[in-house]
């Protein structure tokens, strides 16, 4: 049994996987997220500071939700975060499309996905005389 202390409230709980916070804190965090999501839907032109003040959540937590692609905004929304690769401003996620494409092609090169594929080896069909027969 793996018992840990919650990082938010300090309460002991049985830890299985994921973030090291207790189920009660996870539920309260999910309620706050739902409030933030509703506020964004009702006020599409809000910024991170306004959202933080009205929902009473840290701006860093809002940025984390944006990086996890849990919070999504309209195209005309002023909310943007920096790409972790090049620093350009993006709407959600961790990387911009260009950095994501570069990483994908790099991974494909490492894995050898760009190598020409060889034709499959075809086996000769055995003559009917070589088969096993049952009576």
N, C-alpha and C positions, 0 to 999 in steps of 0.2 A: 504494500500500500504506500503510495507516494503522497505525503501530506506536506503542503506548503502554506505560507502565509500570503494573504491577498496583498497586492502592491498598493491598493487604494485604501482599504479599511483596516488591514492588518489581521483580519479574521482567518483562522486556520480552516482549510478545506482540503478535500481529497482531489489532488491534481491528476488529470489524465493526459491532456494535451492542450495546445493553444496558449492564449495569453495567461499570465499568472495573476488572474483576478478571480474572485469567487463568483459563483452563479448569481448572487444577489446584486453585485456590482455590474455584472454583465447585463442583467435585466434593467437596472436603472440607467445604464449607458445606452441601451437600446431605446428606452423611452425618450431620452434626451435626443437621440438621433432622429426619432420619428417626429419630434417637435421641430427640429431644425429642417427636416425635409418638408414638412407642412408649411413652415414659414417661407422657405424658398419658393414653393409652389404658389403661395399667396402673394409674394413680393418678388417677382422675377428680376427686378433691377437692383436688389440689395447687394451690398458688398460684405466682405468677411467681418469687418468690424461691427457693422450694424447687426449682422446675424449673430455674432458673438454676444453682443449686449442684450438683444431681445430674447435669445434662447438661454442665456446665462451659461455659456460653455466657452472654454478657452479657444482662442483662434488657432492654436496649434492642433487641437483636436479636430477642428473643422478642416484644416489642411490635411490631416491624416485621412479623414473620410474622403476628401477629394482625391488623394493619392491612391486610395483603395478603390476608387471609382464607385463609391457608394452614393455620394452626392454628385448630381449632374446638373448643369446649368444650361440655359438657353444660349444660343450663339451670340446674342447681343448683350449678355451679362458682363459686368465689369470684373467678375471674379476670374482671376488667372493665377496660376502658380508656375514656378520655374521648373523647366526640364532638368532632371538630375544629370543629364549627359552634357548638354550644350548651354543651358541656361535660358533658352528662349521660353516665352510665356505660352503655357498650354492650359486647356480647360479642365482636364482631368487626367489621372494616371501618373506615372512616374517619368515617362519619356515621350518626347515628341515623335511624330511619324518618321522623320528622317533618322533619328537615333535608333528607333525601333527597327527600321529597315536595315541600318548598318549592323546592328547586333544579329539580326536574323541571317543576313548573308555571311557574317563571320562564323556563326554557329554552323551554318550549312557547309562552309568551307572546312571547318574542323571535322565535322562528321563525315565528310566525303560525299555529300548529297549531290554535288555538281559533277561527279565523275560519270563518264558515259557507262551505261549499264550494259553488261554482256548479255548476249542472247542465251536463253535457257538451254541447257543441254537436253537434247531429245534422246530418249532411249529407244533402242530397237524393240519392236514388238516380237515377243517370243512366238515361235511356231506352236500350233495347237498340240503337237506331240509332247511337249515338255510340261504339260499341265498335269496336276494330280487329279485322279478320277476316283470316285466312290461308287461302290456297288450297293 
